Amino acid sequence: MTGFRELARAAAEATSARPDVPLALATLVQVDGSSYRQPGARLLVDAEGRVLAGAISGGCLEGDVAARAAEVCATGRGVRLMYDLRADLEAIWGFGAACDGIAHLLLEPLPDPRWLADVEAIRSRRGSGAVLTVLDGHGGGSSCAVLDGDAASGTWRPIGNQVHWISGPELMECTRAAQRTGHPLLHDVRDDAAALFIEPLVAPIALHVIGAGRGADAFVQIARALEWEVTVIDHRPAVLAELSLPPDVATHVARYGASLNDSESLNGVLATLPHDGRTAVALLSHIFDVDSAWLTALLPLPVAYIGVLGSRKRAGQLLDAVEVALGANGTALTDRMRHRLHAPIGLDLGGESPASIALSAIAEIEAVIHGRPAGFLRERQSPIHARTPTPRVFEHEGPIVPTECDVGIDDHRERD
């Protein structure tokens, strides 16, 4: 998925700077074989052939798509494009892509781009949602509606005048399947030449950096480059104040010895922050009591990842202390909790500088969130892009095909 934040921002800037130049949006709806980008990738262009934001390939298709935007904007109708990247395209577009795949795109006019900002707002609230695109039987299509909420109880907001698909059990079942897998779904509609492309809205990764000392700024810079939501937390207000952070990075003071009812207590701060399956925590304080208190508060929560700076020996001592603290509250330290803990933090990349440690930790978070083993791609036997097959959403079609299983990461590096 291309970031809707980037698309919305670029569309707003283009509309302000060149209000008389129409915009167009390309969406990758299907891939056969190998492709640099996957279904749901988007590209924003304008009628003068500018590429404004996003990407739908490794750079080989964007120029041709942008060149077609003027015609689409003039007719006011979307068109479907197919690029066969398996052949030598040197004679066609002046380059040989040799990507060994076929990309199917929808290029549509974008007279009112405000729905892109609506989508980003839904993602930022970390709730369920989806974008519905209808592909008609005449080689066209359009983005039709945005769902705010889950399939069963959410509210569909129409985009433009294409409102006839925003109802019915078929749409509900397709949307439910897409939200359940977290992958876009392309569904052929029975007794019709149309198809539905439904993209679930996945919340951005939230990274909580605990400890504003040396190296925290590197974590922030890399995470923000990935458009993660970043929060920096420390029990020392003066240390937090000295840290130079981008304006969109939040900071919190959390006193690990505070009362549970105190807004600055660990639990009080955590209650105001994301702590779901798209949340990662990096414990960088390297103060034993602080790390122990945070782990006691964090491990029972359903976050995806908790990484702790320090050696393997220190990690074992921390777990011993946390097990005692949890037991005093009537909570057992489970295998699931242990699995979420990554200590020492990061992948074994070999670097030892603060920036290298931040890079290895954030790479590990990416691998954990996406359920990957984080090895060399040249040694991967299965396809690089682990696609989930389109789920079967009706009982007579058979069971849903399971997604790729999560793979744990075994990291043996120690850091002191």
N, C-alpha and C positions, 0 to 999 in steps of 0.2 A: 504494500500500500504506500502510495506517495503521501507525504504529510499534508493533511488538509490545512494545517496552520500556514505552511509555506504557500500553498495555492491561494488561500484566502488573503494573505498579506499581499502577494504579488498582484492579485486581481484588483484589490482596493487601490494599490499604488498606480496601476495602469489606468484604471478608470479615472482617477484624479488627475494624472498627468496628461492623458490623451482621451478625453471623454467621447470624442467622435470616432474613435477606432474600435470596432467591435472585437469581442473576444471569442475564442473557441476552446473547447475542452476535449482532449482525447483520452479515452479510457481503454486500457488493455483488458479485454473481456475473456479471452481464451488463448491458451498457448498449446501448440502441438509440438512435442519434442523439446529441445533445449532452447532456453531464452534467458537473457540477462535479467529481465524483470518478469514479475509474475502477475497474474490477473489481479486487478485493482490498482495497478500503477496508473498514474495520470500525468498528463502534460498540458500545461496552459500556454496557449499561443494567441496571437492577435491577427487581424485581417491583413496586416502589413508584413506578415511572415516572421515576426519576432517570436523567439522562444522565451517565455517569461518565467516559468517555474516548472519543476517536476521533471520526470524522465519516464519514457516507456521502452527504452532500449539502452544499450551501452553507448549510444551516441550516433548510431548508424541510421536511425529512422526519424529523429526529431526534425531535421531540416525538411524532409519531404512532407511530413505531416503539417509543418508550419506553412509550407507553400500551398497546401490545399485549403487553408483556413479561409481565405478570401471568398472562395466559391461557396463554402458552407455557410458563411455569414450572410452572403448575398441571397441565397435561396431560403435561409431560415430553417433548413432541414438537415438532420444528422445523416451521415453516411457511414457505412461500414467498410473498412479497409482491411485487406489481407496482405501481409508481407511474408513471402516464402524466402526465408533466410538460409535455406539449405543449398541453394544454387549460387553460382558465381554472379554477383550482381554488378560487376564492374561495368558491363555494357548498359545496365539499366539506370543506375543512379550514380555511377562514377566511383563505386567502392565495392569491394568484395567482403561481405560480412562473414560468410561461412559459419553461422551460428548454429546450424543444424536444427532449425526449428521453424515453425510457422506462427506468426503473431497475428491475432485478430483484434482489430481496434474499432471503436466507435468514435467518430469525430463529430461533435455537435456544436452548434452555436451556443454562446453563453450570454444571453442578453441581460440577465440579472444574476450576478455572481454571489449575491448575499447568502445563498443557501450554503456555500462553502464555509462561511463563518459560523452558520448554525450547526453544521456538522462538527466543526472543531469545538464548539461550546459543549456539545453532547459528549464528545470524547473527553474533554477536560473535566467534566463532572464525574467521569469514571463510571457512568451508567451504561446500560445496554442501548443499542441503537443499530441502525442499518441504513444503507442507501440502496434504493431500488432503481434499476435502469431497465427500460423495456426495449427490446430489440424487435422491431416489427418485421412483417413478412415481405417488405419491399426494399430491403437492403439498408434501412435506416434505423432510427431509434433515438431515445432521449433519456436523460436522467429524469425520473418521474416523481420520486418522493423521498423524504427522509423520515425514518422512524425514530422517535424519541422514546426509548424504553424497550421492553422485551416484546416478543412476537404476540404474546397472549394479551397483554394489557397496555402496550405502548400506544402512542398517538402518531399517526402518519400525517406528515405535513407535505402537501403537494408542491411540486416544483413546476411552474408554468401551468399549462392547461391539460397535461397528461394525467388526468385523475381517475380514469376508468379502471385502473388496475389496483387501486388502493382499497381492496376489500377481498373477501372470499377465503375459504378454507385452504385453497391451493397456495395462495400467497403466504398465509400464516404458517403452513407446514414447511414451506421452503425457507422462510425467514427463521423459523425455529431451528431448522437443521443447520443453517449457516451460523447462527449465533452459538449453537452448541459446539460446533467444530472450531469456530474462530477463523474459518477460511471462506473466501468468496464462493458463491454457488451459481452455476449457470444451468437453468432448468428450462427444457423445452415444454411449451404449453400444449396440452392435448388438443387435438382437433383444430389446430391453428398453426400458422407458420411463425408465430411469435415466440420469443424466449424471454425469460426473466433473468437478469444478472443482479444478484443480491450480495452486497458486501457488508459484513458485520463491522460495526465500529468498535475497534479495540482500544482500550485506554492506553495513553502513553505510559512508558515506564517511569515510575517515581523512584528516585534515589535519595535516600536520607544519609547524609554524611555526618557521622557523629565524631566530633573532635575537629576543632578549627585550627589545628597546629600545622606543622610542616607537611606539605603534600596535599592538603585539602583543596587548595586552589587548582591543582592539576586534575583532581577528580571532577571538580566543577566544570572546568574548561572542556574536558573531553565529553562529559555527559551532556553538556549544553550543545555541543556540536552535533550530537545525536538527537537533539530536541527532546531530551528527557526532562521531566520536572524534577528540580533539584532543591533540596532543603539542607542547610547546614545547621547543626545543633551542637551546643557546647554549654558546659556549666559555668564558664568564665565569660561574663559579658565583655570584659576588656579585650580578651583574645578574639572574640567574634567581631568586635568593632574594628580591630586592626586588619582584618581580612578584606582584601579588595575583591568584591564580587560583582557580577553583572546585575543590573537592576531587577531582573526577573527571577533571581534566586532568593528564596525566603530564608530567614534566619530565626532561630528560636533559642532562648535560654532555658535549659532544663537542669534542675538541681536534683541530683540522684539521691540525696538524702532527705528530700522533701516529703511532706505528708501526701498520702494518696489523693487527698481532696484539694491539694494545692495545684493551681493552674500551671505552675512551672515544674511540677513533678514529672517524672518520666512518663507515667501513665496519662497524666493530664495533657502533655504535649502530644503523645502518640494518638490520643483520642481525636485530635484536630487534623491529623495527617493520614494520607492513604496507608493502609496496611492490608493489601489484598494480594492476589496472585500476580500482579504486575508491579509489585513493590520490592525494591532491593535496599539493603542497609549495609553500609560500610562503617565498621567500628574502627576508628583511627586514633582514639585517645591514648592508647598504650598505657593507661592507668588501670591497674588490675581491678580496683574496687568499682571504678566507673564502668569498665567493660562487663564486669560481673552483674552489676545492677541492670545494665541495659539488656544483657542476654536473658536475665530472669524475666524482664518485661516483654521481650521480643519473641522468644522461642515459642510461647503458646499461641502467638498470632499467626494467621495464615499467609504470611509474606512468602515470596518466592525464594529469597536469597538473603543470607546474613553472612558477611565476611568479616573476619577479625584479623587485624595486623598483629604479627608476632609469630613465635615459633610453635612447632607442634607440641612441645612439652608444655608451654604456657597455655595452649588451647585445652589440653587435658586437665590442667589445674583449674581453668575457668569452668569447664563442664562439671568438675567435682563440686565446685562452690555453688554453681547454679542448681545442680541436682539437690543439694541440701536446702537451698532457698526455696525452690519450687515445692519440695516435700513439706516444708513448714507451712505452706499455703494449701496443702492437700492436692498438689498437682504432680503427676509423674513425668519424668523426663523420658519421652518416647523416642523410638527409632526414627519416626518422621521428623521430630525436632532436630535430632542429630544430623539427619540427611540434609536439612536446610542450612546447616552451619558449615561454612567453608573457612577453615583455619588450618594452616596459613592461608591468607587471602590470595586470590589471583591464580592465573595460569603460569606455567613454568616457561616464561619467555627469556629469562636470563638477565634482564636488566635489573639494576639495583638503585637507580636514581628515583626520586619521588615521582617524576613523570612516568618512568617505566613501570613502577609499581601501580600507579593509577591506571595505565593502559592495560596491564595484565589483569587487574581486578575488573575493570569494565568489560574487557573481552570475556572474562569468565561469566559475568552477569548475563551478557548477550547469549552465551552458549546455554546457560541454565534456563533462561526465559524461553529460548527456542528449542529446548530439548535436544541439544547437539553435544557430541563428545569433544568438540574443540580440537580435533586433530588436523593433520595436513590434508587439504582437499585433494591433492594428487594421489593420496592413498585411500580415499573414500571409494568404496565399491558401489554404493548405491548412488542414485542421482544427486547432484549437488543441491538442487532445489527440491526439498522433500514436500511434494504436493500431496494434499489430502484429496483422494478421488471425490468427485461430486457425490454427496450423500444421497441415498435413496430415501425419499421422504414419505412414501406411502407404503403401507403394510404389504401390499401385494408385490411391491418391487423388491422386497428382501431387506435384510438388515443393513444398518449403516456400517460402512467400511471404517474400521478404527483408524485413528491417526497414528503417526509414527510415535513409538514409545519414547518416553523420556530416558535419556542416558545419563548416568551419573558421571561426574568428573573426578578423577583421582589425582589430586595434586600433592606432591611430596616435598614441596619446597618449604624451607624454614626461613623466617625473617625475624630478626631481632631489631 
